[in-house]
Amino acid sequence: MLHFLWNIGLAVLWMSLQGQFNSGHFLVGFVIGYLILLAARPVLPESSYTRKVWQVSSLVLYVIGNILEANVQVAKRVLSPRLDLKPAVVAVPLRARTDLEVTLLANLITLIPGSVSVDISPDRSTLYVHVMSLDDPEEFKRSTRQDLERRVLEMLR
């Protein structure tokens, strides 16, 4: 938490040096502050802050990439002369156990166009996801677990 406060302080210092207090300068200052903290890591007390920022950034970029890719796929399917949809409900086994982990994963899946989290099993070991068009259920399960769920769990644990 101390490193996060240092990072915010460095961002505010950057905005002060620029003479402009707005979100764009704060973001640039935050990134510069993060890079300074990353470089100064050997002389600072040990913290997982720099690793967590990287994990959050990785998750956000992954989700944005998936949203963009899914939007293109949904647009292609909707605009094509033939609606070649293969809707399905897929049971995805989960490693996530806490309420926060399951909720974040389910909401991120729902954010991606063409997929909606429908339900979770009573023992919270399986998430049911409705997919607009599914070619390979095993590939969907694998990519959800290995790509999205792994990133969520790395970030939260």
Residue pairs with C-beta under 8 A, 6 or more apart in sequence:
1 49
2 45
2 47
3 37
3 44
3 47
3 49
3 50
4 49
6 33
6 37
7 30
7 33
7 34
7 37
7 49
8 30
8 33
9 33
10 29
10 30
10 32
10 33
10 36
10 37
11 26
11 27
11 29
11 30
11 32
11 33
12 26
12 29
13 29
13 33
14 25
14 26
14 28
14 29
14 32
14 33
15 21
15 22
15 25
15 26
15 29
18 25
18 29
34 50
34 53
37 44
37 49
37 50
38 50
41 50
52 155
55 151
55 154
55 155
56 155
58 151
59 151
59 152
59 155
62 147
62 148
62 151
63 108
63 111
63 112
63 148
66 112
66 148
67 111
67 112
67 113
70 112
70 113
70 114
70 115
71 113
73 113
73 114
73 133
74 113
74 114
74 132
77 83
77 84
77 85
77 132
77 133
84 133
85 132
85 133
86 133
86 134
86 135
87 130
87 131
87 132
87 133
87 134
88 130
88 131
88 134
88 137
89 118
89 128
89 129
89 130
89 131
90 128
90 129
90 131
90 134
90 137
90 140
90 141
91 126
91 127
91 128
92 126
92 127
92 128
92 129
92 140
92 141
92 144
92 145
93 125
93 126
93 141
93 145
94 102
94 105
94 120
94 124
94 125
94 126
94 127
94 145
94 149
95 145
95 149
95 153
96 102
96 105
96 149
96 152
96 153
97 124
98 156
100 156
101 152
101 153
101 156
102 120
102 124
102 127
104 152
104 156
105 127
105 148
105 149
105 152
106 117
106 120
106 127
107 117
108 148
108 152
109 115
109 116
109 117
109 127
109 129
109 144
109 148
110 116
110 117
113 132
114 131
114 132
114 133
115 129
115 130
115 131
115 132
116 129
116 130
117 127
117 128
117 129
118 128
118 129
118 130
119 127
119 128
120 126
120 127
120 128
121 127
121 128
129 140
129 144
131 140
134 140
